């Protein structure tokens, strides 16, 4: 038996064992970032989870290569549209954004609500209103690091590990 098959069977056995007493939900966010070996192991395990009480949700960027493939449904969750982005910015910042700002934020965030709302909470009201020039690059990396660092700090120690 190859190492790849052993890893796949072990993954399947672990998931099945975890679902023996109660149903299990396996969520793989950013599945496009899973390394190829883990992707193949999960792929085989998910294909074989027919009789087990395991539900699997895989989320990946639509332009990324599939590392975990299968015949399951692939719903698409589009980002917010321009009107929704404008409403969210207004709700979060109290500022009515200019059309240029809406377009730029929509383009840079792909309409991801968390990124839009976090950007809107930053103190740059004149920029949102279109009265001051927008930065060459929006501070999305900084926003993401702070947002997720805060989420991690609030998580129990075992979850952070």
C-alpha positions as CSV (number, residue, x, y, z in Angstrom):
1,X,0.0,0.0,0.0
2,X,1.4,3.4,-0.9
3,X,1.8,6.2,1.6
4,X,-0.9,8.2,-0.3
5,X,-3.4,5.4,0.1
6,X,-2.5,4.9,3.8
7,X,-3.0,8.6,4.4
8,X,-6.4,8.5,2.6
9,X,-7.6,5.4,4.5
10,X,-6.5,6.9,7.8
11,X,-8.3,10.2,7.0
12,X,-11.5,8.2,6.2
13,X,-11.2,6.1,9.3
14,X,-10.7,9.2,11.5
15,X,-13.7,11.0,10.1
16,X,-15.9,7.9,10.3
17,X,-14.8,7.3,14.0
18,X,-15.5,10.9,14.8
19,X,-19.1,10.6,13.4
20,X,-19.9,7.4,15.3
21,X,-21.6,9.0,18.3
22,X,-23.1,12.0,16.6
23,X,-23.1,13.6,13.1
24,X,-20.0,15.5,12.1
25,X,-19.7,18.6,10.0
26,X,-16.3,19.0,8.2
27,X,-15.7,22.5,6.9
28,X,-12.7,23.1,4.7
29,X,-12.4,26.8,4.0
30,X,-9.9,27.9,1.3
31,X,-9.8,24.4,0.0
32,X,-7.8,25.7,-2.9
33,X,-4.9,26.2,-0.5
34,X,-4.9,22.6,0.7
35,X,-1.5,21.0,-0.2
36,X,-1.8,18.3,-2.9
37,X,-1.2,15.4,-0.6
38,X,-3.8,16.4,1.9
39,X,-6.2,17.3,-1.0
40,X,-5.8,13.7,-2.4
41,X,-6.4,12.2,1.1
42,X,-9.5,14.3,1.7
43,X,-10.7,13.7,-1.8
44,X,-10.6,9.9,-1.3
45,X,-12.1,10.1,2.2
46,X,-15.0,12.3,1.1
47,X,-15.8,10.0,-1.8
48,X,-16.0,7.1,0.6
49,X,-18.1,8.7,3.3
50,X,-21.4,7.2,1.9
51,X,-22.8,5.5,5.0
52,X,-21.3,7.8,7.7
53,X,-23.0,10.7,9.2
54,X,-20.6,13.3,7.9
55,X,-21.5,16.4,6.0
56,X,-18.7,18.2,4.1
57,X,-18.6,21.8,3.1
58,X,-15.7,22.9,0.9
59,X,-15.1,26.5,0.1
60,X,-12.6,27.7,-2.5
61,X,-11.9,30.6,-4.7
62,X,-13.7,30.0,-8.0
63,X,-10.6,30.7,-10.2
64,X,-8.3,28.3,-8.2
65,X,-7.5,24.7,-9.2
66,X,-9.5,22.0,-7.5
67,X,-7.5,20.0,-5.0
68,X,-10.6,18.2,-3.7
69,X,-12.7,17.1,-6.6
70,X,-16.0,15.3,-6.7
71,X,-19.5,15.1,-8.1
72,X,-21.1,17.1,-5.3
73,X,-23.1,20.3,-6.0
74,X,-21.0,23.5,-6.4
75,X,-23.1,26.5,-5.5
76,X,-21.6,29.8,-6.1
77,X,-21.8,32.6,-3.6
78,X,-21.3,35.9,-5.4
79,X,-20.0,38.9,-3.6
80,X,-22.1,42.0,-2.8
81,X,-23.2,44.2,-5.7
82,X,-22.4,48.0,-5.9
83,X,-25.7,49.0,-4.2
84,X,-25.1,46.5,-1.3
85,X,-21.5,47.8,-0.9
86,X,-22.8,51.4,-0.8
87,X,-25.4,50.4,1.8
88,X,-22.9,48.5,3.9
89,X,-20.3,51.3,3.9
90,X,-23.0,53.8,4.9
91,X,-24.3,51.6,7.7
92,X,-20.8,51.0,9.0
93,X,-19.3,54.5,8.6
94,X,-22.2,56.8,8.5
95,X,-20.8,58.3,5.3
96,X,-22.4,58.1,1.9
97,X,-19.6,56.8,-0.4
98,X,-19.0,58.3,-3.8
99,X,-19.5,56.2,-6.9
100,X,-15.7,56.0,-7.5
101,X,-15.1,54.8,-4.0
102,X,-17.9,52.1,-4.3
103,X,-16.4,50.9,-7.6
104,X,-12.9,50.8,-6.2
105,X,-13.9,49.0,-3.0
106,X,-16.1,46.5,-4.9
107,X,-13.2,45.9,-7.3
108,X,-10.6,45.4,-4.6
109,X,-12.8,43.3,-2.2
110,X,-14.7,41.3,-4.8
111,X,-17.8,42.2,-2.8
112,X,-16.7,40.2,0.3
113,X,-18.9,41.6,3.1
114,X,-16.3,41.2,5.8
115,X,-13.6,43.1,3.9
116,X,-16.1,45.9,2.9
117,X,-17.4,46.4,6.4
118,X,-13.9,46.3,8.0
119,X,-12.7,48.9,5.5
120,X,-15.7,51.1,6.1
121,X,-14.9,51.1,9.8
122,X,-11.4,52.6,9.2
123,X,-11.1,56.3,9.9
124,X,-11.0,57.7,6.4
125,X,-14.3,59.4,6.0
126,X,-13.2,62.1,3.5
127,X,-11.9,59.3,1.3
128,X,-15.2,57.4,1.5
129,X,-17.1,60.5,0.6
130,X,-14.8,61.2,-2.4
131,X,-13.4,64.4,-0.9
132,X,-9.9,63.1,-0.6
133,X,-7.9,60.9,-2.9
134,X,-8.0,57.1,-2.3
135,X,-4.8,55.3,-1.4
136,X,-3.0,53.6,-4.3
137,X,-3.6,50.3,-2.5
138,X,-6.3,49.8,0.0
139,X,-5.1,48.4,3.4
140,X,-6.8,45.0,2.9
141,X,-3.8,43.0,4.2
142,X,-3.7,45.1,7.3
143,X,-7.5,44.9,7.7
144,X,-7.5,41.1,7.3
145,X,-4.6,40.6,9.7
146,X,-6.2,42.7,12.4
147,X,-9.7,41.2,11.9
148,X,-8.5,37.6,12.0
149,X,-6.0,38.3,14.8
150,X,-8.9,39.6,16.9
151,X,-10.9,36.6,16.1
152,X,-8.0,34.3,17.1
153,X,-7.5,36.2,20.4
154,X,-11.1,35.6,21.3
155,X,-11.0,31.9,20.5
156,X,-10.3,29.3,23.2
157,X,-6.7,28.3,23.5
158,X,-7.4,24.8,22.1
159,X,-9.0,26.2,19.0
160,X,-6.0,28.6,18.4
161,X,-3.6,25.7,18.5
